[in-house]
Amino acid sequence: MDKETNKFHALQLFTDTFSAETVHLTNEAVGIYIRLLCFAWTKNAKMFTNNSAYRICQCTDDKCKRKVDEVLVEFFIKNGISGDTTYWLHKRLVQEHKYLTDKYKARSEAGKKGADAKWKLNKYSLDKDVYIANSKTMAPIPIPSPIPNKNMQSIFEKFWSLLDIKKGSKFLAGKRYAVHCAGMEPTDIALAFNRYASTVKDKEFLAHVSTWINQRRFEDETNNKVDITNVIGRLKKLGYTHKGRESNFEQFSKNGKNYKINLLDKDFIIQED
């Protein structure tokens, strides 16, 4: 029976998302949340009890237990109750653990298949006294570039019109966009470039749009940015009313005052309008 790899000693933490989701917590509550995340990850993201949570957070009184309960209720999911014991799960940790388990399992199986295929090729070569090219000597099969669909030009035109700074060749940018951004929302890609452009003080050193797309730098921006949907959800819980998006701003109101978030700000800090 093959041994399954499901114990991972490192947990990837998206710091921007974590900061946005915990901006309303006290430092003590943030510390409790981090302790519980680490504890759940060491248990392979499996469910744990509220008593285990109290123990890992070193609770010695009811006040501490109430704070732990508040964090559990907000960030974890109840997975059953037995008497005075409640069982908890963290949905995102379960998903991350499954992703890593499947990833390494697939990698292991692919390596095993590759080793078996290489062994069979070598055996055949020795038995038949013939030469067979291995994977290192075989010419790679070219992968054709995707063919832009009929609507790609109009989608690119929308993307191009939303750019604050249109640097470089529009024609070349269009070709790169068709290859790397097919199926993506042009508004999101344009917003990502505008956010990047706003961070470059000397526009002489700003990358051409075609270069930025060809290097798929929108993926770096997407993987590290805070999810605005999560931020809006958190603010609603704090009593803010979301009034919608206008240009590069998400509009809010609370207690008779107006607030906004500049989408070009990668940290999505809310400010009074």
C-alpha positions, 0 to 999 in steps of 0.5 A, spaced: 500 500 500 502 506 497 504 511 503 500 518 502 503 524 503 498 529 507 502 532 512 505 539 510 509 543 515 508 549 512 502 553 511 501 558 505 499 565 508 496 570 503 498 576 508 494 581 504 487 577 504 489 575 512 490 583 513 483 585 510 479 579 513 482 581 520 482 588 520 477 589 525 480 584 530 484 586 536 491 584 537 489 579 542 484 576 537 488 576 531 493 572 535 488 567 537 486 566 530 493 565 528 494 559 533 488 556 531 490 556 524 496 553 525 493 548 530 488 546 525 494 545 519 498 540 524 492 536 524 491 536 517 485 541 517 481 535 520 476 538 525 477 539 532 473 541 539 472 547 542 476 544 548 482 543 544 482 550 542 481 553 549 487 548 550 492 551 544 490 558 546 492 557 553 485 559 556 485 559 564 478 563 565 472 564 562 474 571 559 479 567 554 474 562 552 469 567 550 474 570 546 476 564 543 469 562 541 468 569 538 474 567 533 471 560 532 464 563 530 467 568 525 472 564 521 470 557 522 464 552 521 461 548 526 461 540 524 457 537 529 455 538 537 456 532 542 454 534 549 458 540 551 463 539 545 463 543 539 467 540 533 470 545 528 473 546 521 476 551 517 473 551 510 479 554 506 484 550 510 480 543 508 481 546 501 488 548 501 490 541 504 486 537 499 489 541 493 496 540 496 494 532 497 492 531 490 498 535 487 503 531 490 499 525 489 499 526 481 506 528 481 508 522 485 503 518 480 506 521 474 513 520 476 512 513 477 509 512 470 515 516 467 520 511 471 516 505 468 515 507 461 523 509 461 524 502 464 520 499 458 524 503 453 530 501 456 528 493 456 526 493 449 532 496 447 537 491 450 532 485 448 532 487 441 539 491 440 536 497 437 536 504 439 530 508 442 530 515 444 529 517 451 525 523 453 531 528 453 533 526 446 526 526 443 524 533 439 518 537 443 511 537 440 510 544 438 504 547 442 500 552 437 498 559 439 491 560 441 486 563 435 483 569 438 475 569 437 471 573 433 470 578 439 477 578 442 478 585 438 472 588 441 474 586 448 481 588 447 479 595 445 475 595 451 481 593 455 485 599 451 480 604 453 480 603 460 488 604 461 490 610 464 497 610 460 497 607 454 504 606 453 507 602 447 504 599 441 497 598 441 498 593 435 503 588 439 499 589 445 493 586 442 497 580 439 499 579 446 492 580 449 489 575 445 494 570 447 495 571 454 488 574 456 483 570 452 477 569 457 479 574 462 475 580 464 478 586 460 476 591 466 480 587 471 486 586 467 486 594 465 485 595 473 491 591 474 495 595 469 493 601 472 494 599 479 501 597 477 502 604 473 500 608 479 506 605 483 511 607 478 513 614 479 518 615 473 513 613 467 520 613 463 521 606 466 514 604 466 513 597 462 510 597 455 503 594 455 505 589 451 511 587 455 507 587 461 502 582 458 507 578 455 510 577 462 503 575 465 505 580 470 497 581 472 498 574 475 503 576 480 498 582 481 492 577 482 495 572 486 498 578 491 492 583 492 487 583 497 480 580 494 475 586 494 469 582 494 472 580 501 473 587 503 466 589 501 463 583 505 467 585 511 465 592 511 458 590 510 458 586 517 461 592 520 455 596 518 457 600 512 452 600 506 455 599 499 453 604 494 456 601 488 462 602 484 464 609 480 470 609 476 476 606 480 472 607 487 468 603 491 463 607 494 460 606 501 456 610 507 455 609 514 452 614 520 450 619 514 458 620 512 460 617 505 466 613 504 470 610 498 476 605 497 480 607 491 481 600 487 488 603 485 490 602 492 493 595 493 491 595 500 484 597 499 484 602 505 477 605 506 477 613 507 472 618 508 470 621 502 
